[in-house]
Amino acid sequence: MDWITRLPLFVVLMGIGACAMLVPALHGVVMEDFGTMRIFFYGFILFSILTLMIGLATVSYARQSVARSQLVALLAAFTVLPLMFALPFYEAVPNTTFLNAWFEMVSSFTTTGATVYDTAGRLTPSQHLWRALVGWMGGLLMWITAVSIFAPMNLGGFEVRAAANSGSAQVGRYRQFSAVADPSERLMRYAATLTPIYTGLTLLLWLGLVIAGEFPYIALCHAMSVLATSGISPIGGLYFAASGFWGELLIFLFFVFALSRLTFSKGLTGESDQGLRRDPEFRTALVLIGAATAMLFLRHFVGAAESDADFSPRDIANALWGALFTTTSFLTTSGFESRFWEGAAVWSGLRTPGLFLIGMALIGGGVATTAGGVKLLRIYALYRHGEREQNRLLYPSSIGGGGKAARRIRKQGAYISWIFFMLFALSIALVVLMLSLTGVQFETSMVLAVSALSTTGPLATVAAEAPIAYSGLPDAAKLVLAGAMVLGRLETLAIIALFNPEIWQR
């Protein structure tokens, strides 16, 4: 297996993507969808040969810069690999364009979950399975690259805790790391560690959904989408799921893996001494979920009481659960909507403001997880900084305390978190401007921009006043949104790092 470590990362990902095409091909045989089976099997043969040829040509390629090669490989993975994923999908789906197929694959691979094929029966089960599988592979890629690439480079949220070592010291430490450990071996080691965990959790959730009464094929798609936080569903969400409340409860429990990296990678990033109960990300998530759920529930409860509506304790419980599940889902950027989400609006007569869900999606989940958004650790750093500044107003001579790590988060961590937040806001403004230039209305552009940059595709259909159909957007708008999805997945700081002259020096 040593020859794999000598191949560029992009070539390895091409080979994995080619082999993955066998899954919808085999599923097509079982479902007697021989057209889809034949196309994906031919795609496997074509791209396997192409990967072999490129691999033979680049097996002894000497990479001059570790940081440059890895960041460029990730950027190419989320922009070029969807072209490969889209080719068999385009041939299998009738009456579609290659742009729509590519947009679908970019959305799936970045775990966004926005779809242009929102008509029931538009895709066959094997084609839906391919969408979910591509999203699942994108989530696994983020798990592995977060701890093997972003962590040593202090990107992707890791810069909050290691902000004191930024600048030249950061570059020097990374060079020292690259001289000691081969980056390909590091990728292989973390892949061998995290892939069984990721796969096992997916199979466990799939088995639990099947036991709860869900159809095996739908349960598998939902299980892959929950672990990847892609929100992809072959039946349009959980409203029509046969597993009902118990299925939602299982999915809710698995949302924890998108709230904190300590749930699956404890010890891999040098934080083995910190438990989940002391994890600032997990505690911040609990506070946000509790506050948002309480406000949404009280709003409907007061509205129902003022209108003298008849509601039973069962209705109250359903409304409370619908708010709890949906807010947690959008905080993890999964975008699954509870079947009880609209129940509260029925007995209160009030619409649920989509701004709550937009805010939760903007915040996002934990660092080094499959969730997108600003990330909980950055929000925590800004909160601690604001708390300390308020204390200094009351007690100017006070000492903050909390240890070296806490002081670093309150100072340098908060500073770089604020920079990222501003870059994220500027990215939203830029995407809104570009979408407006393509003819999309301003309100629609705002929702779509947040949906793409936070990698929460279902946000466009749930949070807007009227559901936004991606299929009705102009082609130019789809190109803009595809670029925004890639930017939201890799984050602005990682893209900016590519313009650092130091990583381009030989």
N, C-alpha and C positions, 0 to 999 in steps of 0.2 A: 504493500500500500504506500510505500515511500514515493512512488512516482506521482501520486496524487498531489503531494505537497510541493512538487516541482512545477505543477501547472498553475497558471493564473487563476484567481478566484472566479473571474467571469466565465472561464471555460468549464470549471467544475460546476457552476450553476447551470450552464447550458446543458451539460450532461444529465444533471438531476431533473431539469425541466423536460428533457426529451424522454427520459424513463417514466416520468409522471404521466405522460400521454397514454401509457398502457392502462392506467386505471379507468378512464372513461371508455377506452376500447373494450376492456373486459366487462365493464358494466353494460355497455351496449350489447354484448353477446347475451348477457343474462336477460336484459329487457327486450331482446329481439329487435333492437334498433341498429340494424346492420349497416345502415348508411353512416351513422355517426361512428360506429365501430371501425369501419373501413378507413374513414378519413383520419381518425386519430392514430390508427395503427400505421398508416402510411406516413403520418407526421412523425411518429416515433422512429421509423426507419430513416427518413430524410434527415432529421436533425441529429440522430445518432451518428450518421456518417459525417455530417458537417462538423459536429463536435470532435469526432476522431481526427479529422483532417486539421482542424485548428489546433487541437491538442498536440499533434505531432509537430506542427510548425512552431509552437511556443513552449514546448516542454523544457527547453534549455534557455528560455528567455531570462536575461539578467535584469532584475528590477533595481533601478538606481535609488529609488526612494520608497521606503516602506509605507509611509503615510500617503504619499501620492497614489501609489498603485492601489491601495485598499480603498481610499475614498473615490477614486475614479471608477474602480470596479463596482462599488455600490451604486454610484450614480448611473453607470451603464446598466446595472441590473434592473433598476426601476424604470428605465427609459427604453432600452434596447430589447431586453428579454421579453417584455410584453408583445413585441412584434412577432417573436417566435410563438408565444402562447396564442396569439390572435389568429395566426394563419389557419390552423385546423378548425378553430372555432368559427372563423369567417366562412370556410368551405362547408361546414356542417349546418350552419344556421341559414335558412333560405331568406331571400329578400332583405339582405342587410348590406351595409357598406363596410369596407375594411377599417375606416376611421372609427365607426361605432364598435367594431370588434376590438380594436386596439384600445379605445377608451375603456371598454369593459374590462380588459385585462390589466390595464394600468390601475383602475379602480380596485380590482380584486387583489392584485399583488401588493399594493400599498395599504391593504386592509381597510380601504375606505368604504366599499360596499355600495357605491352609487351605481345604478343600473339604467341602461336605456331600453332594456327589454322588460318593461313593467306590465305588459299585457299577459293575462293568464293564458297558459298554453303556448306562449310564443317559443319557449325553449323546451326541449325534451329533458327527461330526468338525467340522462347522461351528460347533457350540456350544462345543466345546473350543477351537477357534481363537479364538472371541470372548473366552474367559477369558484365553488367552495374550496376545491383542492388548491387552486392557485392562491387564494387568500390564505389558506392554511400554511402553504409554503412561505409566503411572504411574512407571516407572523413568526415562523420558526427562524427565518433569516434574521429578523430583528432581535430575537432572543440571543442568537449566537454572536452576531456582530456587535451588539451592545456591550458585551463583556469582553470581547476579544479585540475590538477595534476602537470603539468610542471610549471605553474606560481608560486605556492607557494614554489616549490623546486628550482626555478631559473634555469630552464632548457629549452631547445627548443628555445633559443633566448632571453628569459627573463633575462638571466644572464648578458646581455650587459648593461641594465639599472640599474640592481641591483648588479653589480659586486663588489661594495664597501662593500656589506654585505655578501660576500662569506666566505667560511671556517667555523669556529666554530660559528660565529654569525649567518650564514645562517642556520646551523643545529639547533641552539637554537631557532631561530625564527620559524622554521618549527615545532619543537616540541611544542612550545607554541601554534601555530595554531592548531595542531592536538589535543591538550588538550582542546581547546575551541570548535572547530567545528568538528563533525564527518565527516570523508572523504566520506562515503557513502551518507550522506545527502547532502554534497557539490556536489557530482556527480549528484544526482537526481535533485538538484536545477538548476544546469547549463544545464542539459539535458532537463528539462522542459522549460527552457528559449530559448535555441538555436535550439532545434529540430523543433518547428513551423517555425522559421525563415528560417532554411535550407530547410525544405519541401516547404514552401511558395515560396521561390525564385526558387526552381526547377520547381514547377507547373507554375509559372509565365513565366519562360523561355520556358517551354514546350508549353504553350498556344501561346506565341509569335511566336515560330517556326511553329506551326500548321497554324496560321493566315498567315504567310509568304509563305505557300504552301507546307510545309513538311508533309510527312506521319506521322500520330500520333505515331506509334510505333517507327519509327526512331527518331522523335523529342523527345520522352521521353528518349530514350537511350542517345542522344546527350546532352539533358538538364542535366541528372544525371551525365554524364561524365564531363561536363563543371564545375558544382559546385564542383565535387570531384577532378577536374584536373587530371582525369585518362586517358583521350584521347581515351576511348573505343568507337568504332563505328561499327555497324553491316554492314556497307557498305564500310568499308575501309577508312573512312575519309570524308571530306566535299566536295571533288571534284564531287562526284555524288549526292550530296544532292539537293533535289528539291527546297529548299528554296532560293538557290542562294546567291546573294550579301546581300539581306536583312536578311537572316538567319545568315550570317557571322557577319553582323553589330550587331545583337542582342547578339550573342555569345561574340563579342568583348566588349560590354558594361558590360557583366557579368564577364569578366576577372578581374574587379576591386576588386571583393571579394577575390581574391587570392593575391592581392598586398598589402592589409592593413587590419588588424583585426578591425580597427576602423570603417569599413564599415558595420559591423554586430555585433560587441561586444563592442561598445563604452560604457565605464563605468563599464564593468565587470572586468577589470584588473587595476582599479584605475587610468585611464587616461581620465576621462570624460571631463576635461578642455581643451583637445587638439583636434582641428578640423582636418579634413582630409587635408585641404590645408597646415596646418603646420606639418603634419605628415612626418617625415624624410623618412620613407619607401616609401610612395606614391610619394614624390618629387624625390627621387632617382630613382624610377621606371620610372617616366616620362623622366628624363634625359637619362637613359640608352636606353629606347625605342626610343626616338627621335634621339639619336646619332647613334644607330645601323641601324635604318630605313634610315637615311640620307646617311650613308656610303654605304649601299647596293644599294640604289636607284641611287646615283651618280655614282657608279661603272658601273652599267648597262647603265646609260644614256651616260656616256663618251664613253663606248664601242660601243654603237649604233651610236653615232655621228662620231666616228673615222672610222667605217665600212660603213658609208653612208647608213645605213639601213633606210627603210621607216617605220615611226611610226607616229601615229596620237595622238592628245591629249587624246583620249580615252585609247590608249595603255599606255601612261604615267600615267594616273590616275589608271589604273588597276595594273600597276607595283608598284606604290607607295602604294596602298592599300594592295597588296599581301605581300610586305615587312613589312608594319606596323602590319598587323594581325598576320603574322607568327612569327615575333620576339616577340610580346606580348604573343602569345600562348606558346612559349618555355620559356619565362621568368617566366610564371606562372606554368611551367612544365606540361602543358596540352598536348602539342605535336600535336595540330591540325594544319594542313597545309591548307592555303588558296588555293582556286581553281585558283587564279591569281598568285600564287607563282612562277610557272615556266614560266609565260608569259613574264617576263622581260628577262629571259635567251633566249627566242626565238628571240626577236627583237634586242638583243644586241650581241648574239652569245657567251656569256660568262656564265660559270657555276657559280652558287652561292656557295661560300665556306661554307662548313658545320661547319667550326670552329666558325663562328658567332653564330650559333644555339647552339653549344656545350658550348660556353662561357655563353650564356644567361641561359641555363639550369643549369649550374654550380652555377650561382648566385642565381637563384630561386626566390621565391616570398616572401611574408611577414611572420612575426612571427605569430604563432597561426592560420595560415590558412592551407588549404589543400595542398598548394604548398610545394615542396621539395627544395633541393639545400642548399647552404650555408646560405641563407636568406639575404634580403635587409638590415636589421638593422645592421648586422655584417659588410656588405660592407660599409655602411654609417659610422660606427664607425672607420673603418680603414681609410676611406677617411678623416674624420675630424682630426684624429691623424696625418696623413701625411700633411694635410694643416697646422696644428699647428707647426709641425716640420720645415716646409719650412719658416714659418713666424719667427720662432726663429733663423733661419740662417741669415735672413736679419736684424731682430731686436732682439738681444739676451736678452734685458732687458724688452721686451714687456710683457703685461699681456693678457692672452687668453680671459678672460671674458666669457660671455654666461650663467652664473649661475652655480649652483652646479650640476644640471643634465648634462649640456653640458660638464663640466669638467670631470665628472665621465665617460661619454661616450668616451671622448678623451683619458683618461688615462686607468683606469681599464677595461672599456668596450672594448677599442681597444686591450688591452693586451689579454683578454680572447677570443676575436674574432680571433686574430692571432693564438692562441693555437688551436681553433677549425678548422681554415683554414688549419693548418699544419696536424691536425689529419685527416681531410677530404682528403688532398693530400696523406698522408700515406695510407689511406684506398683505394684510387684509385690504388696506386702502388701495394698494397697487392692483390687486386682483379685481376689486370692485370697479376701479377705473377701466381696466382692460375689458371686463365684461360689459360695462356700460357702452364702451365704444363698439362692441359687437351687436348692440341693439337690445340688450337685456335691461329690463327695468331696474331702477336703483334698489328697491326693496328686495327684489328677487336676487340681484347681484350680491347684496350683503349676506343673505342666508347661504347662497351657494359658495361664497368665498370662505365663510366660516366652516361650512360643511367640508370643503376640500382641504383647507389648511389644517383642520383638526382631525382629518381622516374619519369623519362621521357622516357617511353618505346618506343614511336614512333621515338625517336632520332636515333635509329639504322637503320631505313629505310629511313630517310630523310637526316641526316647529313653525312652519310658515302658516299664514292665515288660510291660504289655499294650497293644497299639495302641488309641489313643483315637479313637473315631469322632465327628466333629463333628455328624453327622446325628442322633446319639442325645442331644444336649444339649437342655435346655429352651430355650424361646424367649427367656426372660429372660437366660439365660447367653449366648446368641448376641448379644443386644444389648450385654451387658457386654463381650464379646470384640471386637465391632465397634468400640466406643469405645476399647478398649485398642489396637487396631491403628492407629487414627488417632493416638492419643497417641504410640505408638511410632514412627510414621512422621514426625510433625512434631516430636517430642521435647518434653520437659517445659518446657524453657527458652523455646521459641517460644510455647507456650501461655501461660506465665506473662507473657511480654512483652505479650500482649494486655490484661493487667490493669494495665499501666503507665499511670498517668494522663497522662503526658507525650505519648503518642502519640494520645490522644483529645482533646487541646487543639486548637482551631482556630488 
